[in-house]
Amino acid sequence: MRSEADMNSIWIVCCVLISQSLAYKTYYLDENCGKTLDVDTYFRLQASRKTNLQSGLNCTVDLFARSGKIGGSARILARFLNINMPFSSAVSGCDRVKLELHDGIRNATLLTPPNGLCGDSFYNTYSYVTVKDSFMTFTLTTNPSPQTGSFDAIITNFHEVEGDDKCLNNWWKCGNGRCVDPSTKCNSFDNCGDNTDETYEKCKPTMYFYENCGQEIHVYDAVHLKLKRSGNMLIPNTVCDNIVVAHGKSQGIGQPAQVYAHFRSIGLPQPVSGNCTSARIDVYDGLRNKKRISDGEGLCGTALSKSDFSTESDNFMPIEFTTDSTSQQGNFEITLTSFHTGDCISGEFRCRNGRCVDTTVQCDGYQNCGDNSDNDSELCDIVTALATGAIVAIVLSAIFLVIFVPICCIVLIGRRRRSNYSGI
């Protein structure tokens, strides 16, 4: 059940999603060999429609960031969502399937490692940008034997500005100074390269743990954090950490922002002798004076004895996910909320436990307060009734404008004509 403000936000998001669906495209590398793909705003680039790659493939595709709207400073960001291609060994490397990225065409500079990209690793480490050129080249090669493999990347056109300078053509300014098309905001993809297009205030996005290893996740109201975008296979023998940062609505009012994490679900391998050995989650309070607030044995299995964690006086909450060398499946989902204590301000809701959260998280079905008072049935019934009344009023107003206003105009015009005729 949602508040009127939240209903309005839903309408806005729906309109944004519709506009994005009209402009959003997916290209397949093996279908565009030898071609140049223009990057106006952003698009999705995948290896192939099929899981089986063509044998003996040597496919090159040029990506060109169009600068007609923003001058001659356009550049390209390639942010990989997924890489899953055969890796032979540390010695031979990518000798079965290899992906290479180059900056520029004439004086091309290799962006990827010398042995190319392959295997399956943390996706956020695979983020590449052109330095001074508006061209980026993708080259995919396979050996003569049949191979399976895939990659999935978001390609974004951006330009940079310094200091307080504004972006060209009313583009949106990221936290790192890059400028991207406004349609990239809240689209669940990291088009900025620092996630600020997904975590700015009122976005309430769904984000993915594996795509943000070693990065900050900024929470202004709430963020829904899932392990992977799709599938359940865990990446073996790795440590991935996300650093959650809470932001307050206003400085100097109430207490500093804190982080509240609620585990909605968890589906990881069961503990062995009380310890999480195959895969584990660890939650910490603070960044400089880091303190573990989850059990020392780690969080795993399918049910937790404690599913709620909050920072005490810090707005940083590091969350670490560790796996061993075995092949495992798993998933988890966490709701992250920014809150503070003390006096609440306009646009905030006071929970029964004294916490202040953004009003947009009320009655959304997620645990944001820590005591579930943001989803109180009586409160949500009132909010729903108010929202329904507002919607009915909007519909009736629309009907009045569409039907009765034109009729009134026709009647008035008719009266004026009769008045003119009578005066002849």
C-alpha positions in Angstrom: 0.0 0.0 0.0 1.5 3.3 -1.0 1.2 7.0 -0.2 0.0 9.6 -2.6 3.6 10.8 -3.1 4.6 7.3 -3.8 1.8 6.8 -6.3 3.0 10.0 -8.1 6.5 8.6 -8.1 5.2 5.4 -9.7 3.5 7.3 -12.5 6.7 9.2 -13.1 8.8 6.1 -13.1 6.3 4.4 -15.5 6.6 7.2 -17.9 10.4 7.1 -17.7 10.4 3.3 -18.3 8.1 3.7 -21.3 10.4 6.3 -22.8 13.4 4.2 -22.1 11.8 1.1 -23.7 11.3 3.1 -26.9 15.0 4.1 -27.1 16.7 1.2 -25.4 18.3 -1.3 -27.8 20.2 -4.5 -27.6 22.9 -5.4 -30.2 24.7 -8.7 -30.8 28.3 -8.6 -31.6 28.4 -11.6 -34.0 25.5 -10.0 -36.0 27.4 -6.7 -36.6 30.9 -7.8 -37.6 32.7 -5.1 -39.6 30.0 -2.5 -38.7 30.0 0.7 -36.7 27.4 1.1 -34.1 26.4 4.7 -33.1 26.0 5.4 -29.4 23.5 8.3 -29.0 22.8 7.7 -25.3 23.3 4.0 -24.3 22.6 0.5 -25.4 23.2 -3.1 -24.4 25.8 -5.2 -26.2 25.9 -9.0 -26.0 28.1 -11.6 -27.6 25.3 -13.5 -29.4 21.7 -14.4 -29.3 22.9 -18.0 -28.9 24.9 -19.7 -26.2 27.1 -21.5 -28.8 29.6 -19.2 -30.4 30.7 -19.5 -34.0 33.9 -21.4 -34.4 36.9 -19.7 -36.0 35.3 -16.3 -35.4 37.2 -13.1 -35.8 34.7 -10.3 -35.4 35.4 -6.6 -34.9 32.7 -4.0 -34.2 33.4 -0.2 -33.8 31.4 1.8 -31.4 31.1 5.5 -32.1 29.9 8.1 -29.5 27.9 10.6 -31.4 28.7 14.2 -30.4 26.2 16.1 -32.5 24.2 17.2 -29.4 27.1 17.8 -27.0 30.0 19.1 -29.2 33.2 17.1 -29.9 33.9 15.7 -26.4 31.9 12.5 -26.5 33.5 9.4 -25.0 32.4 5.8 -24.3 32.0 3.8 -21.2 31.7 0.0 -21.5 30.4 -1.5 -18.2 30.2 -5.3 -18.2 27.2 -6.9 -16.5 28.4 -10.5 -17.1 31.3 -12.3 -18.6 31.2 -16.1 -19.0 33.7 -17.4 -21.5 36.0 -20.4 -21.4 39.3 -19.9 -19.5 42.0 -22.5 -20.3 44.8 -21.9 -17.8 47.0 -19.2 -16.2 49.6 -20.0 -18.9 47.6 -20.2 -22.0 44.9 -17.8 -20.8 42.1 -17.0 -23.3 43.2 -19.3 -26.1 39.6 -20.7 -26.8 37.6 -17.5 -26.7 39.1 -14.0 -26.3 37.5 -10.5 -26.2 39.6 -7.4 -26.7 38.7 -3.7 -26.4 40.7 -0.9 -27.9 40.5 2.9 -27.4 40.3 4.6 -30.7 40.8 3.4 -34.3 43.8 5.1 -35.9 46.1 5.1 -32.9 44.3 2.3 -31.1 45.3 1.5 -27.5 44.6 -1.8 -25.9 42.3 -1.4 -22.9 41.9 -5.0 -21.9 44.7 -7.3 -20.5 47.3 -8.6 -23.1 45.7 -12.0 -23.0 42.2 -10.6 -23.5 39.1 -11.1 -21.5 37.6 -14.5 -20.7 36.6 -16.7 -17.7 34.0 -15.6 -15.1 35.0 -13.0 -12.5 33.7 -9.9 -10.8 31.9 -7.8 -13.4 32.7 -4.4 -12.0 36.4 -4.9 -12.6 35.5 -5.0 -16.3 34.8 -1.3 -16.8 36.6 0.5 -19.6 36.5 4.0 -21.0 38.0 5.8 -24.0 40.5 8.4 -22.9 40.5 11.0 -25.8 38.6 9.2 -28.6 35.0 8.8 -29.4 35.6 5.3 -30.8 35.9 2.0 -29.0 36.5 -1.3 -30.7 35.3 -4.7 -29.6 37.0 -7.8 -31.1 35.8 -11.3 -30.3 37.9 -14.3 -31.5 37.3 -18.1 -31.1 39.4 -21.0 -32.0 38.3 -23.6 -34.7 36.5 -25.9 -32.2 32.9 -25.3 -31.1 32.7 -23.0 -28.0 30.1 -21.8 -25.6 30.3 -18.4 -24.0 28.7 -15.0 -23.5 29.1 -11.4 -22.3 26.7 -8.7 -21.5 27.8 -5.0 -21.4 26.1 -1.6 -21.2 27.6 1.0 -23.6 27.2 4.6 -22.6 27.9 7.9 -24.4 29.3 10.5 -21.9 31.3 13.7 -21.6 33.2 15.2 -18.7 33.1 18.7 -17.0 35.2 20.2 -14.3 34.2 21.6 -10.9 30.8 23.2 -10.9 30.5 23.5 -14.7 27.2 22.4 -16.0 26.8 19.5 -18.4 26.1 20.3 -22.1 22.7 19.9 -23.6 21.1 19.6 -20.1 22.6 16.1 -19.6 22.8 14.8 -16.0 25.9 15.2 -13.9 27.3 12.1 -12.2 29.2 12.2 -8.9 32.4 11.5 -10.8 32.0 14.6 -13.1 30.8 12.6 -16.1 27.7 13.7 -17.9 25.1 11.2 -19.2 21.7 11.5 -20.9 18.9 11.9 -18.3 17.2 8.7 -19.6 19.9 6.7 -17.9 18.7 7.6 -14.4 17.0 4.7 -12.4 17.3 2.2 -15.3 19.1 -0.4 -13.1 22.4 0.0 -15.1 25.5 1.8 -14.0 25.9 4.3 -16.8 28.0 6.8 -14.8 30.7 4.3 -13.7 30.1 5.2 -10.0 26.4 4.2 -9.7 25.3 7.8 -8.9 22.7 7.6 -11.7 21.1 4.7 -9.8 21.4 5.8 -6.2 20.5 9.5 -6.2 17.6 10.6 -4.1 14.1 9.1 -4.9 15.5 6.5 -7.2 15.0 3.5 -4.8 16.7 1.1 -7.2 17.4 -2.6 -7.3 21.1 -3.2 -7.4 23.3 -6.3 -7.7 26.1 -7.3 -5.3 28.4 -8.9 -7.8 28.3 -5.9 -10.1 29.5 -3.6 -7.3 32.4 -5.3 -5.7 34.7 -2.8 -4.0 32.3 0.1 -4.8 30.0 2.3 -2.7 26.2 1.9 -2.8 24.7 5.3 -1.8 21.3 5.1 0.0 19.2 8.3 0.2 15.9 6.5 1.0 16.1 2.8 0.2 17.9 0.3 -2.0 17.0 -3.3 -2.8 20.2 -5.3 -3.0 20.3 -8.7 -4.7 23.3 -11.0 -5.3 23.0 -11.4 -9.1 21.0 -10.0 -12.0 20.2 -13.5 -13.1 21.0 -17.1 -12.3 22.2 -18.7 -9.0 25.8 -19.8 -9.8 28.3 -18.4 -7.3 31.8 -17.2 -8.4 34.2 -19.6 -6.6 37.2 -18.6 -4.4 36.5 -14.9 -4.2 35.8 -12.1 -1.7 33.4 -9.3 -2.8 32.5 -6.3 -0.7 29.9 -3.6 -1.1 30.3 -0.5 1.0 26.8 0.9 1.9 26.7 4.7 2.5 23.7 6.4 4.1 22.8 10.0 3.3 20.6 12.3 5.3 18.0 14.6 3.8 19.4 17.7 5.6 22.6 18.5 7.4 22.3 19.6 11.0 18.8 18.4 11.6 18.4 15.2 13.7 21.2 12.8 14.2 23.7 11.7 11.5 22.4 9.2 8.9 22.8 5.5 9.7 22.3 2.3 7.7 19.6 -0.3 8.4 19.9 -3.7 6.5 17.1 -6.2 6.5 17.7 -9.6 5.0 14.5 -10.4 3.1 15.7 -13.8 1.9 18.9 -15.9 1.9 19.6 -19.1 0.1 23.3 -20.1 0.6 24.9 -23.5 1.5 24.2 -24.7 5.0 26.9 -24.2 7.7 29.2 -27.0 8.7 29.6 -27.5 12.5 28.2 -24.0 13.0 30.5 -22.3 10.6 29.7 -20.9 7.1 32.5 -22.5 5.1 31.4 -22.7 1.4 29.8 -19.2 1.2 29.3 -16.5 3.9 28.2 -13.0 4.4 29.7 -10.6 7.0 28.2 -7.3 8.0 30.3 -4.5 9.6 29.6 -1.1 11.3 31.9 1.7 10.2 34.8 2.1 7.7 37.8 3.4 9.6 37.0 1.7 13.0 35.4 -1.3 11.4 33.4 -3.5 13.8 31.7 -6.8 12.9 27.9 -6.7 13.8 27.0 -10.1 12.3 28.0 -13.4 13.9 31.6 -14.4 13.8 30.6 -17.7 12.1 29.1 -15.7 9.2 25.7 -15.6 7.6 24.6 -18.5 5.4 22.0 -21.2 5.0 18.3 -20.6 4.3 17.2 -19.1 7.6 18.9 -16.5 9.9 18.5 -16.2 13.6 18.9 -12.5 13.2 18.0 -10.7 10.0 18.3 -7.1 10.9 21.5 -5.1 11.3 22.1 -1.4 11.9 25.1 0.9 12.2 25.3 2.6 15.6 26.8 6.0 14.9 28.3 5.7 11.4 26.8 6.1 7.9 29.1 3.3 6.5 28.1 -0.4 6.5 30.6 -2.7 4.6 29.1 -6.0 3.6 31.4 -8.8 2.5 30.5 -12.0 0.6 33.1 -14.8 0.5 33.1 -18.2 -1.3 35.5 -21.1 -1.3 36.9 -23.0 -4.4 33.9 -25.3 -4.7 31.1 -24.9 -7.3 28.0 -23.6 -5.4 24.6 -22.0 -6.0 23.0 -19.3 -3.9 21.2 -16.0 -3.6 20.2 -13.4 -1.1 18.2 -10.1 -1.0 18.7 -7.2 1.4 16.7 -4.1 1.8 18.9 -1.1 2.7 17.4 2.0 4.3 18.9 5.3 5.3 17.6 6.5 8.7 18.4 8.9 11.6 17.1 9.4 15.1 16.1 12.7 16.8 13.8 15.2 15.2 12.2 14.2 11.8 11.8 16.8 9.1 9.3 17.4 6.4 9.2 14.5 4.0 10.1 12.0 6.7 8.0 9.4 8.6 8.7 8.7 12.3 8.7 5.0 13.0 7.5 3.7 16.4 11.1 2.9 17.4 12.0 6.6 17.0 13.7 6.3 13.6 13.1 8.8 10.8 12.8 7.4 7.3 11.8 8.9 3.9 8.0 9.0 3.5 8.3 7.3 0.1 9.2 4.0 1.9 5.8 3.9 3.7 3.5 1.1 2.8 5.8 -0.3 0.1 5.8 -3.9 1.6 9.5 -3.7 2.5 10.9 -3.6 6.1 12.4 -0.1 6.3 11.8 1.0 10.0 13.1 -2.1 11.8 9.8 -2.6 13.6 7.6 -2.8 10.5 5.6 0.3 11.6 6.1 1.7 8.1 3.8 -1.0 6.9 1.2 -0.8 9.7 -2.1 -2.0 8.3 -4.3 0.8 9.7 -1.9 3.5 8.6 -1.7 1.9 5.1 -5.4 1.7 4.8 -5.7 5.4 5.5 -2.9 6.2 3.0 -4.5 4.0 0.4 -7.8 5.7 0.9 -6.2 9.1 0.5 -4.3 7.9 -2.6 -7.5 6.4 -4.1 -9.4 9.6 -3.5 -6.6 11.6 -5.1 -6.6 9.3 -8.2 -10.4 9.5 -8.5 -10.2 13.3 -8.3 -7.5 13.3 -11.0 -9.6 11.0 -13.2 -12.8 13.2 -12.8 -10.8 16.3 -13.5 -9.4 14.7 -16.6 -12.9 13.8 -17.7 -14.1 17.3 -17.1 -11.3 18.8 -19.1 -11.7 16.3 -22.0 -15.5 16.3 -22.3 -17.2 19.3 -20.6 -14.6 22.1 -21.3 -14.9 21.5 -25.1 -18.7 21.4 -24.9 -18.7 24.7 -23.0 -16.4 26.2 -25.7 -18.7 25.0 -28.4 -21.8 26.5 -26.6 -20.1 29.8 -26.1 -19.0 30.0 -29.7 -22.5 29.2 -30.9 -24.0 31.9 -28.7 -21.5 34.5 -30.1 -22.4 33.5 -33.7 -26.1 33.9 -32.9 -25.4 37.3 -31.3 -23.5 38.4 -34.4 -26.3 37.4 -36.7 -29.0 39.1 -34.7 -27.1 42.4 -34.9 -27.1 42.4 -38.7 
